[in-house]
Amino acid sequence: MTEQIELTHTDRKLLLALKKDSRASVTTLSGEIGVARATIQASIKRLVEAGGIQRLTNDIDPIKERDFGRAGMRIEV
């Protein structure tokens, strides 16, 4: 659901921090912005629900991803 919300000072700082490093942890973001982790979590939830943050994703290189899943097994009887 997309709704119009008023961005707080914390919301603005959070969005700027996420633009800079979208993989930053909630703990890192709370330290950088200077608010509690719960405040960051609530802000992220509110921004997602309002459509301000449209998706949370990982961009993984498909070629490298293929290598992540490789495993070998050898069984001798």
PQR file with spaces between the fields and no chain letter, atoms N, CA, C, O and H, PARSE charges and radii, in Angstrom:
ATOM       1  N    MET     1       0.843   -1.177    0.000 -0.4000 1.5000
ATOM       2  CA   MET     1       0.000    0.000    0.000 -0.0000 2.0000
ATOM       3  C    MET     1       0.889    1.241    0.000  0.5500 1.7000
ATOM       4  O    MET     1       1.847    1.314    0.770 -0.5500 1.4000
ATOM       5  N    THR     2       0.589    2.196   -0.837 -0.4000 1.5000
ATOM       6  CA   THR     2       1.346    3.434   -0.907 -0.0000 2.0000
ATOM       7  C    THR     2       0.500    4.549   -0.335  0.5500 1.7000
ATOM       8  O    THR     2      -0.632    4.775   -0.762 -0.5500 1.4000
ATOM       9  H    THR     2      -0.189    2.136   -1.463  0.4000 1.0000
ATOM      10  N    GLU     3       1.065    5.245    0.641 -0.4000 1.5000
ATOM      11  CA   GLU     3       0.382    6.385    1.237 -0.0000 2.0000
ATOM      12  C    GLU     3       1.370    7.524    1.364  0.5500 1.7000
ATOM      13  O    GLU     3       2.581    7.305    1.380 -0.5500 1.4000
ATOM      14  H    GLU     3       1.985    5.062    0.988  0.4000 1.0000
ATOM      15  N    GLN     4       0.864    8.719    1.452 -0.4000 1.5000
ATOM      16  CA   GLN     4       1.748    9.866    1.605 -0.0000 2.0000
ATOM      17  C    GLN     4       2.021   10.063    3.088  0.5500 1.7000
ATOM      18  O    GLN     4       1.096   10.116    3.899 -0.5500 1.4000
ATOM      19  H    GLN     4      -0.120    8.897    1.439  0.4000 1.0000
ATOM      20  N    ILE     5       3.302   10.172    3.435 -0.4000 1.5000
ATOM      21  CA   ILE     5       3.675   10.403    4.821 -0.0000 2.0000
ATOM      22  C    ILE     5       4.606   11.602    4.909  0.5500 1.7000
ATOM      23  O    ILE     5       5.257   11.972    3.932 -0.5500 1.4000
ATOM      24  H    ILE     5       4.053   10.129    2.776  0.4000 1.0000
ATOM      25  N    GLU     6       4.659   12.191    6.070 -0.4000 1.5000
ATOM      26  CA   GLU     6       5.582   13.282    6.337 -0.0000 2.0000
ATOM      27  C    GLU     6       6.893   12.664    6.802  0.5500 1.7000
ATOM      28  O    GLU     6       6.925   11.914    7.778 -0.5500 1.4000
ATOM      29  H    GLU     6       4.130   11.890    6.863  0.4000 1.0000
ATOM      30  N    LEU     7       7.976   12.986    6.096 -0.4000 1.5000
ATOM      31  CA   LEU     7       9.280   12.454    6.481 -0.0000 2.0000
ATOM      32  C    LEU     7       9.827   13.210    7.681  0.5500 1.7000
ATOM      33  O    LEU     7       9.833   14.440    7.713 -0.5500 1.4000
ATOM      34  H    LEU     7       7.951   13.596    5.304  0.4000 1.0000
ATOM      35  N    THR     8      10.285   12.446    8.666 -0.4000 1.5000
ATOM      36  CA   THR     8      10.929   13.049    9.829 -0.0000 2.0000
ATOM      37  C    THR     8      12.395   13.307    9.500  0.5500 1.7000
ATOM      38  O    THR     8      12.904   12.861    8.472 -0.5500 1.4000
ATOM      39  H    THR     8      10.280   11.447    8.640  0.4000 1.0000
ATOM      40  N    HIS     9      13.057   14.028   10.385 -0.4000 1.5000
ATOM      41  CA   HIS     9      14.496   14.267   10.233 -0.0000 2.0000
ATOM      42  C    HIS     9      15.240   12.930   10.209  0.5500 1.7000
ATOM      43  O    HIS     9      16.172   12.748    9.426 -0.5500 1.4000
ATOM      44  H    HIS     9      12.644   14.390   11.220  0.4000 1.0000
ATOM      45  N    THR    10      14.826   12.001   11.064 -0.4000 1.5000
ATOM      46  CA   THR    10      15.430   10.666   11.107 -0.0000 2.0000
ATOM      47  C    THR    10      15.197    9.918    9.803  0.5500 1.7000
ATOM      48  O    THR    10      16.110    9.268    9.293 -0.5500 1.4000
ATOM      49  H    THR    10      14.068   12.148   11.699  0.4000 1.0000
ATOM      50  N    ASP    11      13.983   10.002    9.253 -0.4000 1.5000
ATOM      51  CA   ASP    11      13.681    9.349    7.971 -0.0000 2.0000
ATOM      52  C    ASP    11      14.621    9.853    6.876  0.5500 1.7000
ATOM      53  O    ASP    11      15.156    9.067    6.094 -0.5500 1.4000
ATOM      54  H    ASP    11      13.242   10.530    9.667  0.4000 1.0000
ATOM      55  N    ARG    12      14.809   11.144    6.831 -0.4000 1.5000
ATOM      56  CA   ARG    12      15.672   11.736    5.798 -0.0000 2.0000
ATOM      57  C    ARG    12      17.122   11.264    5.948  0.5500 1.7000
ATOM      58  O    ARG    12      17.776   10.911    4.966 -0.5500 1.4000
ATOM      59  H    ARG    12      14.374   11.782    7.466  0.4000 1.0000
ATOM      60  N    LYS    13      17.609   11.265    7.183 -0.4000 1.5000
ATOM      61  CA   LYS    13      18.970   10.794    7.431 -0.0000 2.0000
ATOM      62  C    LYS    13      19.096    9.310    7.090  0.5500 1.7000
ATOM      63  O    LYS    13      20.111    8.879    6.541 -0.5500 1.4000
ATOM      64  H    LYS    13      17.078   11.552    7.981  0.4000 1.0000
ATOM      65  N    LEU    14      18.073    8.536    7.414 -0.4000 1.5000
ATOM      66  CA   LEU    14      18.070    7.106    7.116 -0.0000 2.0000
ATOM      67  C    LEU    14      18.115    6.872    5.611  0.5500 1.7000
ATOM      68  O    LEU    14      18.904    6.054    5.139 -0.5500 1.4000
ATOM      69  H    LEU    14      17.249    8.886    7.860  0.4000 1.0000
ATOM      70  N    LEU    15      17.294    7.565    4.863 -0.4000 1.5000
ATOM      71  CA   LEU    15      17.277    7.395    3.412 -0.0000 2.0000
ATOM      72  C    LEU    15      18.621    7.778    2.789  0.5500 1.7000
ATOM      73  O    LEU    15      19.090    7.107    1.870 -0.5500 1.4000
ATOM      74  H    LEU    15      16.653    8.230    5.247  0.4000 1.0000
ATOM      75  N    LEU    16      19.234    8.835    3.277 -0.4000 1.5000
ATOM      76  CA   LEU    16      20.555    9.226    2.776 -0.0000 2.0000
ATOM      77  C    LEU    16      21.594    8.158    3.107  0.5500 1.7000
ATOM      78  O    LEU    16      22.432    7.825    2.270 -0.5500 1.4000
ATOM      79  H    LEU    16      18.853    9.380    4.024  0.4000 1.0000
ATOM      80  N    ALA    17      21.540    7.623    4.322 -0.4000 1.5000
ATOM      81  CA   ALA    17      22.489    6.581    4.728 -0.0000 2.0000
ATOM      82  C    ALA    17      22.300    5.323    3.886  0.5500 1.7000
ATOM      83  O    ALA    17      23.279    4.685    3.499 -0.5500 1.4000
ATOM      84  H    ALA    17      20.859    7.894    5.002  0.4000 1.0000
ATOM      85  N    LEU    18      21.052    4.962    3.599 -0.4000 1.5000
ATOM      86  CA   LEU    18      20.778    3.773    2.789 -0.0000 2.0000
ATOM      87  C    LEU    18      21.198    3.982    1.337  0.5500 1.7000
ATOM      88  O    LEU    18      21.610    3.030    0.674 -0.5500 1.4000
ATOM      89  H    LEU    18      20.257    5.480    3.913  0.4000 1.0000
ATOM      90  N    LYS    19      21.100    5.205    0.837 -0.4000 1.5000
ATOM      91  CA   LYS    19      21.591    5.487   -0.518 -0.0000 2.0000
ATOM      92  C    LYS    19      23.092    5.283   -0.590  0.5500 1.7000
ATOM      93  O    LYS    19      23.619    4.792   -1.588 -0.5500 1.4000
ATOM      94  H    LYS    19      20.765    5.978    1.375  0.4000 1.0000
ATOM      95  N    LYS    20      23.775    5.666    0.483 -0.4000 1.5000
ATOM      96  CA   LYS    20      25.224    5.546    0.538 -0.0000 2.0000
ATOM      97  C    LYS    20      25.647    4.078    0.680  0.5500 1.7000
ATOM      98  O    LYS    20      26.596    3.641    0.028 -0.5500 1.4000
ATOM      99  H    LYS    20      23.346    6.065    1.294  0.4000 1.0000
ATOM     100  N    ASP    21      24.943    3.317    1.533 -0.4000 1.5000
ATOM     101  CA   ASP    21      25.261    1.908    1.758 -0.0000 2.0000
ATOM     102  C    ASP    21      23.981    1.160    2.082  0.5500 1.7000
ATOM     103  O    ASP    21      23.562    1.102    3.238 -0.5500 1.4000
ATOM     104  H    ASP    21      24.173    3.672    2.062  0.4000 1.0000
ATOM     105  N    SER    22      23.364    0.592    1.065 -0.4000 1.5000
ATOM     106  CA   SER    22      22.084   -0.090    1.256 -0.0000 2.0000
ATOM     107  C    SER    22      22.214   -1.395    2.026  0.5500 1.7000
ATOM     108  O    SER    22      21.208   -1.979    2.428 -0.5500 1.4000
ATOM     109  H    SER    22      23.704    0.639    0.125  0.4000 1.0000
ATOM     110  N    ARG    23      23.445   -1.860    2.234 -0.4000 1.5000
ATOM     111  CA   ARG    23      23.656   -3.098    2.971 -0.0000 2.0000
ATOM     112  C    ARG    23      23.966   -2.860    4.447  0.5500 1.7000
ATOM     113  O    ARG    23      24.188   -3.819    5.187 -0.5500 1.4000
ATOM     114  H    ARG    23      24.262   -1.386    1.906  0.4000 1.0000
ATOM     115  N    ALA    24      23.984   -1.620    4.884 -0.4000 1.5000
ATOM     116  CA   ALA    24      24.321   -1.312    6.274 -0.0000 2.0000
ATOM     117  C    ALA    24      23.318   -1.965    7.222  0.5500 1.7000
ATOM     118  O    ALA    24      22.120   -2.009    6.945 -0.5500 1.4000
ATOM     119  H    ALA    24      23.804   -0.841    4.283  0.4000 1.0000
ATOM     120  N    SER    25      23.821   -2.465    8.329 -0.4000 1.5000
ATOM     121  CA   SER    25      22.953   -3.104    9.323 -0.0000 2.0000
ATOM     122  C    SER    25      22.178   -2.038   10.089  0.5500 1.7000
ATOM     123  O    SER    25      22.536   -0.861   10.087 -0.5500 1.4000
ATOM     124  H    SER    25      24.795   -2.429    8.555  0.4000 1.0000
ATOM     125  N    VAL    26      21.115   -2.479   10.738 -0.4000 1.5000
ATOM     126  CA   VAL    26      20.315   -1.571   11.556 -0.0000 2.0000
ATOM     127  C    VAL    26      21.192   -0.988   12.664  0.5500 1.7000
ATOM     128  O    VAL    26      21.064    0.190   12.999 -0.5500 1.4000
ATOM     129  H    VAL    26      20.824   -3.436   10.740  0.4000 1.0000
ATOM     130  N    THR    27      22.071   -1.794   13.228 -0.4000 1.5000
ATOM     131  CA   THR    27      22.979   -1.319   14.275 -0.0000 2.0000
ATOM     132  C    THR    27      23.898   -0.226   13.744  0.5500 1.7000
ATOM     133  O    THR    27      24.093    0.801   14.394 -0.5500 1.4000
ATOM     134  H    THR    27      22.176   -2.751   12.957  0.4000 1.0000
ATOM     135  N    THR    28      24.460   -0.450   12.562 -0.4000 1.5000
ATOM     136  CA   THR    28      25.333    0.557   11.944 -0.0000 2.0000
ATOM     137  C    THR    28      24.560    1.839   11.663  0.5500 1.7000
ATOM     138  O    THR    28      25.038    2.939   11.942 -0.5500 1.4000
ATOM     139  H    THR    28      24.302   -1.284   12.033  0.4000 1.0000
ATOM     140  N    LEU    29      23.369    1.689   11.110 -0.4000 1.5000
ATOM     141  CA   LEU    29      22.547    2.864   10.796 -0.0000 2.0000
ATOM     142  C    LEU    29      22.180    3.641   12.054  0.5500 1.7000
ATOM     143  O    LEU    29      22.220    4.871   12.060 -0.5500 1.4000
ATOM     144  H    LEU    29      22.981    0.796   10.883  0.4000 1.0000
ATOM     145  N    SER    30      21.824    2.930   13.112 -0.4000 1.5000
ATOM     146  CA   SER    30      21.443    3.627   14.347 -0.0000 2.0000
ATOM     147  C    SER    30      22.627    4.395   14.924  0.5500 1.7000
ATOM     148  O    SER    30      22.457    5.505   15.428 -0.5500 1.4000
ATOM     149  H    SER    30      21.792    1.930   13.107  0.4000 1.0000
ATOM     150  N    GLY    31      23.836    3.812   14.854 -0.4000 1.5000
ATOM     151  CA   GLY    31      25.018    4.516   15.326 -0.0000 2.0000
ATOM     152  C    GLY    31      25.343    5.732   14.484  0.5500 1.7000
ATOM     153  O    GLY    31      25.704    6.787   15.007 -0.5500 1.4000
ATOM     154  H    GLY    31      23.975    2.910   14.445  0.4000 1.0000
ATOM     155  N    GLU    32      25.213    5.577   13.172 -0.4000 1.5000
ATOM     156  CA   GLU    32      25.517    6.678   12.257 -0.0000 2.0000
ATOM     157  C    GLU    32      24.533    7.834   12.410  0.5500 1.7000
ATOM     158  O    GLU    32      24.916    9.003   12.351 -0.5500 1.4000
ATOM     159  H    GLU    32      24.920    4.720   12.747  0.4000 1.0000
ATOM     160  N    ILE    33      23.274    7.496   12.605 -0.4000 1.5000
ATOM     161  CA   ILE    33      22.230    8.519   12.686 -0.0000 2.0000
ATOM     162  C    ILE    33      22.074    9.048   14.113  0.5500 1.7000
ATOM     163  O    ILE    33      21.625   10.175   14.322 -0.5500 1.4000
ATOM     164  H    ILE    33      22.963    6.546   12.652  0.4000 1.0000
ATOM     165  N    GLY    34      22.451    8.221   15.091 -0.4000 1.5000
ATOM     166  CA   GLY    34      22.381    8.656   16.483 -0.0000 2.0000
ATOM     167  C    GLY    34      21.042    8.430   17.154  0.5500 1.7000
ATOM     168  O    GLY    34      20.631    9.200   18.022 -0.5500 1.4000
ATOM     169  H    GLY    34      22.815    7.305   14.922  0.4000 1.0000
ATOM     170  N    VAL    35      20.361    7.362   16.744 -0.4000 1.5000
ATOM     171  CA   VAL    35      19.094    7.001   17.373 -0.0000 2.0000
ATOM     172  C    VAL    35      19.112    5.508   17.703  0.5500 1.7000
ATOM     173  O    VAL    35      19.995    4.779   17.249 -0.5500 1.4000
ATOM     174  H    VAL    35      20.695    6.737   16.039  0.4000 1.0000
ATOM     175  N    ALA    36      18.155    5.064   18.478 -0.4000 1.5000
ATOM     176  CA   ALA    36      18.075    3.660   18.884 -0.0000 2.0000
ATOM     177  C    ALA    36      17.770    2.754   17.698  0.5500 1.7000
ATOM     178  O    ALA    36      17.156    3.172   16.716 -0.5500 1.4000
ATOM     179  H    ALA    36      17.438    5.656   18.847  0.4000 1.0000
ATOM     180  N    ARG    37      18.217    1.494   17.810 -0.4000 1.5000
ATOM     181  CA   ARG    37      17.939    0.503   16.760 -0.0000 2.0000
ATOM     182  C    ARG    37      16.437    0.368   16.513  0.5500 1.7000
ATOM     183  O    ARG    37      15.999    0.262   15.367 -0.5500 1.4000
ATOM     184  H    ARG    37      18.717    1.155   18.607  0.4000 1.0000
ATOM     185  N    ALA    38      15.655    0.373   17.586 -0.4000 1.5000
ATOM     186  CA   ALA    38      14.198    0.241   17.446 -0.0000 2.0000
ATOM     187  C    ALA    38      13.618    1.390   16.625  0.5500 1.7000
ATOM     188  O    ALA    38      12.657    1.198   15.880 -0.5500 1.4000
ATOM     189  H    ALA    38      16.011    0.459   18.516  0.4000 1.0000
ATOM     190  N    THR    39      14.198    2.578   16.758 -0.4000 1.5000
ATOM     191  CA   THR    39      13.744    3.735   15.979 -0.0000 2.0000
ATOM     192  C    THR    39      14.017    3.512   14.500  0.5500 1.7000
ATOM     193  O    THR    39      13.171    3.814   13.658 -0.5500 1.4000
ATOM     194  H    THR    39      14.979    2.733   17.362  0.4000 1.0000
ATOM     195  N    ILE    40      15.199    2.982   14.177 -0.4000 1.5000
ATOM     196  CA   ILE    40      15.538    2.690   12.782 -0.0000 2.0000
ATOM     197  C    ILE    40      14.608    1.625   12.225  0.5500 1.7000
ATOM     198  O    ILE    40      14.093    1.761   11.115 -0.5500 1.4000
ATOM     199  H    ILE    40      15.886    2.736   14.861  0.4000 1.0000
ATOM     200  N    GLN    41      14.392    0.561   12.998 -0.4000 1.5000
ATOM     201  CA   GLN    41      13.510   -0.522   12.542 -0.0000 2.0000
ATOM     202  C    GLN    41      12.098   -0.008   12.289  0.5500 1.7000
ATOM     203  O    GLN    41      11.473   -0.366   11.291 -0.5500 1.4000
ATOM     204  H    GLN    41      14.811    0.450   13.899  0.4000 1.0000
ATOM     205  N    ALA    42      11.599    0.825   13.184 -0.4000 1.5000
ATOM     206  CA   ALA    42      10.248    1.380   13.015 -0.0000 2.0000
ATOM     207  C    ALA    42      10.187    2.297   11.799  0.5500 1.7000
ATOM     208  O    ALA    42       9.205    2.293   11.057 -0.5500 1.4000
ATOM     209  H    ALA    42      12.106    1.117   13.995  0.4000 1.0000
ATOM     210  N    SER    43      11.228    3.071   11.602 -0.4000 1.5000
ATOM     211  CA   SER    43      11.272    3.988   10.458 -0.0000 2.0000
ATOM     212  C    SER    43      11.303    3.209    9.150  0.5500 1.7000
ATOM     213  O    SER    43      10.588    3.543    8.205 -0.5500 1.4000
ATOM     214  H    SER    43      12.026    3.075   12.205  0.4000 1.0000
ATOM     215  N    ILE    44      12.132    2.171    9.096 -0.4000 1.5000
ATOM     216  CA   ILE    44      12.199    1.339    7.885 -0.0000 2.0000
ATOM     217  C    ILE    44      10.835    0.718    7.604  0.5500 1.7000
ATOM     218  O    ILE    44      10.364    0.740    6.467 -0.5500 1.4000
ATOM     219  H    ILE    44      12.713    1.899    9.864  0.4000 1.0000
ATOM     220  N    LYS    45      10.203    0.166    8.633 -0.4000 1.5000
ATOM     221  CA   LYS    45       8.886   -0.462    8.457 -0.0000 2.0000
ATOM     222  C    LYS    45       7.869    0.546    7.923  0.5500 1.7000
ATOM     223  O    LYS    45       7.112    0.245    7.000 -0.5500 1.4000
ATOM     224  H    LYS    45      10.586    0.148    9.557  0.4000 1.0000
ATOM     225  N    ARG    46       7.860    1.737    8.509 -0.4000 1.5000
ATOM     226  CA   ARG    46       6.911    2.775    8.080 -0.0000 2.0000
ATOM     227  C    ARG    46       7.171    3.206    6.645  0.5500 1.7000
ATOM     228  O    ARG    46       6.232    3.402    5.873 -0.5500 1.4000
ATOM     229  H    ARG    46       8.475    1.981    9.259  0.4000 1.0000
ATOM     230  N    LEU    47       8.458    3.357    6.281 -0.4000 1.5000
ATOM     231  CA   LEU    47       8.801    3.771    4.921 -0.0000 2.0000
ATOM     232  C    LEU    47       8.474    2.688    3.896  0.5500 1.7000
ATOM     233  O    LEU    47       8.063    3.001    2.778 -0.5500 1.4000
ATOM     234  H    LEU    47       9.221    3.198    6.908  0.4000 1.0000
ATOM     235  N    VAL    48       8.649    1.433    4.259 -0.4000 1.5000
ATOM     236  CA   VAL    48       8.281    0.328    3.354 -0.0000 2.0000
ATOM     237  C    VAL    48       6.764    0.311    3.158  0.5500 1.7000
ATOM     238  O    VAL    48       6.280    0.231    2.029 -0.5500 1.4000
ATOM     239  H    VAL    48       8.983    1.179    5.167  0.4000 1.0000
ATOM     240  N    GLU    49       6.023    0.388    4.258 -0.4000 1.5000
ATOM     241  CA   GLU    49       4.556    0.354    4.172 -0.0000 2.0000
ATOM     242  C    GLU    49       4.000    1.534    3.375  0.5500 1.7000
ATOM     243  O    GLU    49       2.980    1.401    2.698 -0.5500 1.4000
ATOM     244  H    GLU    49       6.416    0.453    5.175  0.4000 1.0000
ATOM     245  N    ALA    50       4.665    2.682    3.452 -0.4000 1.5000
ATOM     246  CA   ALA    50       4.206    3.875    2.736 -0.0000 2.0000
ATOM     247  C    ALA    50       4.701    3.920    1.294  0.5500 1.7000
ATOM     248  O    ALA    50       4.272    4.771    0.515 -0.5500 1.4000
ATOM     249  H    ALA    50       5.493    2.790    4.002  0.4000 1.0000
ATOM     250  N    GLY    51       5.606    3.002    0.938 -0.4000 1.5000
ATOM     251  CA   GLY    51       6.118    2.971   -0.427 -0.0000 2.0000
ATOM     252  C    GLY    51       7.362    3.818   -0.631  0.5500 1.7000
ATOM     253  O    GLY    51       7.855    3.923   -1.754 -0.5500 1.4000
ATOM     254  H    GLY    51       5.954    2.311    1.572  0.4000 1.0000
ATOM     255  N    GLY    52       7.883    4.428    0.437 -0.4000 1.5000
ATOM     256  CA   GLY    52       9.098    5.231    0.328 -0.0000 2.0000
ATOM     257  C    GLY    52      10.320    4.366    0.042  0.5500 1.7000
ATOM     258  O    GLY    52      11.219    4.763   -0.699 -0.5500 1.4000
ATOM     259  H    GLY    52       7.483    4.342    1.349  0.4000 1.0000
ATOM     260  N    ILE    53      10.337    3.199    0.629 -0.4000 1.5000
ATOM     261  CA   ILE    53      11.332    2.180    0.300 -0.0000 2.0000
ATOM     262  C    ILE    53      10.559    1.110   -0.438  0.5500 1.7000
ATOM     263  O    ILE    53       9.674    0.471    0.133 -0.5500 1.4000
ATOM     264  H    ILE    53       9.606    2.876    1.231  0.4000 1.0000
ATOM     265  N    GLN    54      10.886    0.909   -1.705 -0.4000 1.5000
ATOM     266  CA   GLN    54      10.076    0.025   -2.535 -0.0000 2.0000
ATOM     267  C    GLN    54      10.520   -1.424   -2.508  0.5500 1.7000
ATOM     268  O    GLN    54       9.711   -2.329   -2.713 -0.5500 1.4000
ATOM     269  H    GLN    54      11.604    1.427   -2.169  0.4000 1.0000
ATOM     270  N    ARG    55      11.820   -1.654   -2.253 -0.4000 1.5000
ATOM     271  CA   ARG    55      12.252   -3.037   -2.166 -0.0000 2.0000
ATOM     272  C    ARG    55      13.562   -3.119   -1.403  0.5500 1.7000
ATOM     273  O    ARG    55      14.395   -2.213   -1.440 -0.5500 1.4000
ATOM     274  H    ARG    55      12.477   -0.919   -2.087  0.4000 1.0000
ATOM     275  N    LEU    56      13.708   -4.212   -0.727 -0.4000 1.5000
ATOM     276  CA   LEU    56      14.941   -4.524   -0.026 -0.0000 2.0000
ATOM     277  C    LEU    56      15.503   -5.744   -0.737  0.5500 1.7000
ATOM     278  O    LEU    56      14.858   -6.791   -0.790 -0.5500 1.4000
ATOM     279  H    LEU    56      13.032   -4.948   -0.698  0.4000 1.0000
ATOM     280  N    THR    57      16.689   -5.608   -1.276 -0.4000 1.5000
ATOM     281  CA   THR    57      17.190   -6.663   -2.137 -0.0000 2.0000
ATOM     282  C    THR    57      18.699   -6.796   -2.028  0.5500 1.7000
ATOM     283  O    THR    57      19.382   -5.932   -1.477 -0.5500 1.4000
ATOM     284  H    THR    57      17.213   -4.757   -1.233  0.4000 1.0000
ATOM     285  N    ASN    58      19.190   -7.877   -2.557 -0.4000 1.5000
ATOM     286  CA   ASN    58      20.625   -8.090   -2.713 -0.0000 2.0000
ATOM     287  C    ASN    58      20.904   -8.199   -4.196  0.5500 1.7000
ATOM     288  O    ASN    58      20.218   -8.937   -4.903 -0.5500 1.4000
ATOM     289  H    ASN    58      18.635   -8.579   -3.004  0.4000 1.0000
ATOM     290  N    ASP    59      21.890   -7.486   -4.670 -0.4000 1.5000
ATOM     291  CA   ASP    59      22.323   -7.630   -6.053 -0.0000 2.0000
ATOM     292  C    ASP    59      23.577   -8.494   -6.052  0.5500 1.7000
ATOM     293  O    ASP    59      24.645   -8.059   -5.621 -0.5500 1.4000
ATOM     294  H    ASP    59      22.448   -6.887   -4.095  0.4000 1.0000
ATOM     295  N    ILE    60      23.436   -9.700   -6.532 -0.4000 1.5000
ATOM     296  CA   ILE    60      24.551  -10.636   -6.554 -0.0000 2.0000
ATOM     297  C    ILE    60      24.897  -10.945   -7.998  0.5500 1.7000
ATOM     298  O    ILE    60      24.020  -11.243   -8.809 -0.5500 1.4000
ATOM     299  H    ILE    60      22.568  -10.053   -6.882  0.4000 1.0000
ATOM     300  N    ASP    61      26.167  -10.873   -8.310 -0.4000 1.5000
ATOM     301  CA   ASP    61      26.651  -11.211   -9.642 -0.0000 2.0000
ATOM     302  C    ASP    61      26.323  -12.683   -9.913  0.5500 1.7000
ATOM     303  O    ASP    61      26.784  -13.549   -9.170 -0.5500 1.4000
ATOM     304  H    ASP    61      26.880  -10.631   -7.652  0.4000 1.0000
ATOM     305  N    PRO    62      25.537  -12.992  -10.960 -0.5600 1.5000
ATOM     306  CA   PRO    62      25.137  -14.382  -11.226  0.2800 2.0000
ATOM     307  C    PRO    62      26.317  -15.329  -11.409  0.5500 1.7000
ATOM     308  O    PRO    62      26.234  -16.501  -11.043 -0.5500 1.4000
ATOM     309  N    ILE    63      27.394  -14.839  -11.961 -0.4000 1.5000
ATOM     310  CA   ILE    63      28.568  -15.692  -12.166 -0.0000 2.0000
ATOM     311  C    ILE    63      29.206  -16.021  -10.818  0.5500 1.7000
ATOM     312  O    ILE    63      29.581  -17.166  -10.568 -0.5500 1.4000
ATOM     313  H    ILE    63      27.461  -13.887  -12.258  0.4000 1.0000
ATOM     314  N    LYS    64      29.328  -15.029   -9.963 -0.4000 1.5000
ATOM     315  CA   LYS    64      29.889  -15.271   -8.631 -0.0000 2.0000
ATOM     316  C    LYS    64      28.944  -16.095   -7.776  0.5500 1.7000
ATOM     317  O    LYS    64      29.392  -16.922   -6.981 -0.5500 1.4000
ATOM     318  H    LYS    64      29.023  -14.099  -10.166  0.4000 1.0000
ATOM     319  N    GLU    65      27.649  -15.883   -7.926 -0.4000 1.5000
ATOM     320  CA   GLU    65      26.662  -16.632   -7.148 -0.0000 2.0000
ATOM     321  C    GLU    65      26.790  -18.125   -7.437  0.5500 1.7000
ATOM     322  O    GLU    65      26.653  -18.952   -6.536 -0.5500 1.4000
ATOM     323  H    GLU    65      27.285  -15.212   -8.571  0.4000 1.0000
ATOM     324  N    ARG    66      27.053  -18.461   -8.690 -0.4000 1.5000
ATOM     325  CA   ARG    66      27.216  -19.855   -9.082 -0.0000 2.0000
ATOM     326  C    ARG    66      28.352  -20.484   -8.271  0.5500 1.7000
ATOM     327  O    ARG    66      28.253  -21.639   -7.857 -0.5500 1.4000
ATOM     328  H    ARG    66      27.165  -17.789   -9.422  0.4000 1.0000
ATOM     329  N    ASP    67      29.416  -19.737   -8.046 -0.4000 1.5000
ATOM     330  CA   ASP    67      30.554  -20.248   -7.282 -0.0000 2.0000
ATOM     331  C    ASP    67      30.248  -20.380   -5.795  0.5500 1.7000
ATOM     332  O    ASP    67      30.831  -21.230   -5.122 -0.5500 1.4000
ATOM     333  H    ASP    67      29.496  -18.799   -8.382  0.4000 1.0000
ATOM     334  N    PHE    68      29.355  -19.566   -5.276 -0.4000 1.5000
ATOM     335  CA   PHE    68      29.013  -19.643   -3.854 -0.0000 2.0000
ATOM     336  C    PHE    68      28.375  -20.986   -3.504  0.5500 1.7000
ATOM     337  O    PHE    68      28.580  -21.518   -2.413 -0.5500 1.4000
ATOM     338  H    PHE    68      28.881  -18.876   -5.823  0.4000 1.0000
ATOM     339  N    GLY    69      27.608  -21.521   -4.435 -0.4000 1.5000
ATOM     340  CA   GLY    69      26.849  -22.736   -4.152 -0.0000 2.0000
ATOM     341  C    GLY    69      27.584  -24.029   -4.430  0.5500 1.7000
ATOM     342  O    GLY    69      27.012  -25.107   -4.265 -0.5500 1.4000
ATOM     343  H    GLY    69      27.442  -21.090   -5.322  0.4000 1.0000
ATOM     344  N    ARG    70      28.818  -23.952   -4.842 -0.4000 1.5000
ATOM     345  CA   ARG    70      29.549  -25.173   -5.155 -0.0000 2.0000
ATOM     346  C    ARG    70      30.004  -25.888   -3.902  0.5500 1.7000
ATOM     347  O    ARG    70      30.509  -25.286   -2.955 -0.5500 1.4000
ATOM     348  H    ARG    70      29.283  -23.077   -4.976  0.4000 1.0000
ATOM     349  N    ALA    71      29.810  -27.175   -3.930 -0.4000 1.5000
ATOM     350  CA   ALA    71      30.291  -28.014   -2.833 -0.0000 2.0000
ATOM     351  C    ALA    71      30.668  -29.361   -3.419  0.5500 1.7000
ATOM     352  O    ALA    71      30.104  -29.795   -4.423 -0.5500 1.4000
ATOM     353  H    ALA    71      29.400  -27.665   -4.699  0.4000 1.0000
ATOM     354  N    GLY    72      31.585  -29.990   -2.810 -0.4000 1.5000
ATOM     355  CA   GLY    72      31.985  -31.316   -3.280 -0.0000 2.0000
ATOM     356  C    GLY    72      31.827  -32.338   -2.183  0.5500 1.7000
ATOM     357  O    GLY    72      31.984  -32.036   -1.000 -0.5500 1.4000
ATOM     358  H    GLY    72      32.043  -29.638   -1.994  0.4000 1.0000
ATOM     359  N    MET    73      31.516  -33.545   -2.588 -0.4000 1.5000
ATOM     360  CA   MET    73      31.374  -34.618   -1.616 -0.0000 2.0000
ATOM     361  C    MET    73      31.926  -35.891   -2.250  0.5500 1.7000
ATOM     362  O    MET    73      31.701  -36.174   -3.427 -0.5500 1.4000
ATOM     363  H    MET    73      31.388  -33.790   -3.549  0.4000 1.0000
ATOM     364  N    ARG    74      32.625  -36.618   -1.467 -0.4000 1.5000
ATOM     365  CA   ARG    74      33.166  -37.879   -1.956 -0.0000 2.0000
ATOM     366  C    ARG    74      32.851  -38.935   -0.916  0.5500 1.7000
ATOM     367  O    ARG    74      33.178  -38.788    0.262 -0.5500 1.4000
ATOM     368  H    ARG    74      32.808  -36.388   -0.511  0.4000 1.0000
ATOM     369  N    ILE    75      32.227  -39.977   -1.358 -0.4000 1.5000
ATOM     370  CA   ILE    75      31.881  -41.078   -0.462 -0.0000 2.0000
ATOM     371  C    ILE    75      32.555  -42.331   -0.965  0.5500 1.7000
ATOM     372  O    ILE    75      32.417  -42.706   -2.130 -0.5500 1.4000
ATOM     373  H    ILE    75      31.961  -40.097   -2.315  0.4000 1.0000
ATOM     374  N    GLU    76      33.279  -42.970   -0.085 -0.4000 1.5000
ATOM     375  CA   GLU    76      33.916  -44.234   -0.428 -0.0000 2.0000
ATOM     376  C    GLU    76      33.334  -45.313    0.459  0.5500 1.7000
ATOM     377  O    GLU    76      33.143  -45.124    1.660 -0.5500 1.4000
ATOM     378  H    GLU    76      33.392  -42.666    0.861  0.4000 1.0000
ATOM     379  N    VAL    77      33.061  -46.430   -0.149 -0.4000 1.5000
ATOM     380  CA   VAL    77      32.519  -47.559    0.616 -0.0000 2.0000
ATOM     381  C    VAL    77      33.534  -48.667    0.677  0.5500 1.7000
ATOM     382  O    VAL    77      33.274  -49.711    1.277 -0.5500 1.4000
ATOM     383  H    VAL    77      33.216  -46.583   -1.124  0.4000 1.0000
